[in-house]
Amino acid sequence: MSRWIAFDRQSAAVLATAQIVPELHDAGDALGAALSSGKDTVVLLPAPAPGRALVARIRHVPVVVREQAPEVYEATGFLGLIDLPPAAQQPHPPKKWWQKLLD
C-alpha cells in the first residue's frame, strides 16, 4: 500500500479530491524527506512550467563492503628498486624427480 505525504495544504487538498488521505507535514522539504527516509520513494515536485510535475524516483541500495587484505611487497634488487611479493606468497616450483625420491 502506498503512503502519501503532502508538504503543503494545497497539495493535500488536491489529493483529497482524488479520495486519497495524505499525511500532512507542514514543515520540511519533500526531497530531503525522501532522501533521509531510507526507503524507496517516488517524489512528485512542481515543475517550472505550469500544469506539469517532476517525478523523482529515489532508490536506496544497500552497500556491500568487502574487506580485502592489503597487498604486501618486499623491496629487493639494487637499492631496493624492485618490488616483488614476499617469497612466502610465491608458488613453489615443482620438485624434480630426484628431489621427490630424497623426501
C-alpha positions as CSV (number, residue, x, y, z in Angstrom):
1,M,0.0,0.0,0.0
2,S,1.2,3.5,-0.8
3,R,1.8,6.1,1.8
4,W,1.1,9.7,0.6
5,I,2.7,12.6,2.4
6,A,1.9,16.2,1.5
7,F,4.1,19.1,2.5
8,D,1.6,21.9,1.9
9,R,-2.2,22.3,2.3
10,Q,-2.8,22.9,-1.4
11,S,-1.3,19.5,-2.4
12,A,-3.2,17.8,0.4
13,A,-6.5,19.3,-0.9
14,V,-5.7,18.1,-4.4
15,L,-5.0,14.6,-3.1
16,A,-8.2,14.7,-1.0
17,T,-10.3,15.3,-4.2
18,A,-8.9,12.1,-5.6
19,Q,-10.1,10.3,-2.4
20,I,-6.5,9.9,-1.1
21,V,-5.9,10.8,2.5
22,P,-2.3,12.1,2.8
23,E,-0.3,12.7,5.9
24,L,0.3,16.5,6.2
25,H,3.8,17.7,7.1
26,D,3.7,21.5,7.3
27,A,7.5,21.9,7.8
28,G,10.2,20.3,5.7
29,D,11.2,19.5,2.2
30,A,9.8,16.7,0.2
31,L,13.1,15.8,-1.5
32,G,15.0,15.9,1.8
33,A,12.5,13.7,3.5
34,A,12.7,11.2,0.7
35,L,16.5,11.1,0.8
36,S,16.6,10.7,4.6
37,S,13.7,8.1,4.8
38,G,15.9,5.1,3.9
39,K,13.2,3.6,1.8
40,D,12.5,3.6,-2.0
41,T,10.4,6.7,-2.7
42,V,8.7,8.4,-5.6
43,V,8.5,12.2,-5.2
44,L,6.2,14.5,-7.2
45,L,7.5,18.0,-7.3
46,P,6.1,21.1,-9.1
47,A,7.8,21.9,-12.4
48,P,8.8,25.4,-13.6
49,A,6.2,25.1,-16.4
50,P,2.6,25.5,-15.3
51,G,0.5,22.3,-15.4
52,R,3.5,20.0,-15.2
53,A,5.2,18.0,-12.5
54,L,8.6,16.5,-11.9
55,V,8.8,12.8,-10.9
56,A,11.8,11.7,-9.0
57,R,12.4,8.1,-8.1
58,I,14.8,7.5,-5.2
59,R,16.2,4.1,-4.6
60,H,18.2,3.1,-1.6
61,V,20.6,0.3,-2.5
62,P,22.4,-1.5,0.3
63,V,26.2,-1.1,0.1
64,V,28.2,-4.2,0.3
65,V,31.7,-3.6,1.7
66,R,34.3,-6.3,1.0
67,E,37.4,-6.2,3.2
68,Q,40.5,-7.1,1.2
69,A,43.9,-7.9,2.7
70,P,46.4,-5.3,1.8
71,E,49.0,-6.2,-0.8
72,V,52.4,-6.7,0.7
73,Y,55.6,-6.2,-1.3
74,E,59.2,-6.8,-0.4
75,A,61.9,-4.4,-1.7
76,T,64.6,-6.3,-3.5
77,G,67.2,-5.6,-6.1
78,F,69.8,-2.9,-6.3
79,L,68.9,-0.2,-3.7
80,G,65.5,-1.9,-3.2
81,L,64.1,-0.6,-6.5
82,I,62.4,-3.9,-7.5
83,D,59.1,-4.6,-5.6
84,L,58.2,-8.3,-5.5
85,P,55.6,-10.2,-3.5
86,P,57.3,-11.9,-0.5
87,A,58.7,-15.3,-1.0
88,A,56.1,-16.9,1.3
89,Q,53.3,-16.0,-1.2
90,Q,55.1,-17.1,-4.3
91,P,54.2,-20.5,-5.6
92,H,56.9,-23.2,-5.1
93,P,58.3,-24.6,-8.3
94,P,57.6,-28.3,-8.8
95,K,60.2,-30.7,-7.5
96,K,62.4,-32.7,-9.8
97,W,62.1,-36.5,-9.8
98,W,65.3,-37.0,-7.8
99,Q,64.2,-34.5,-5.1
100,K,60.9,-36.4,-4.7
101,L,62.9,-39.6,-4.1
102,L,65.0,-38.0,-1.3
103,D,62.0,-36.6,0.5
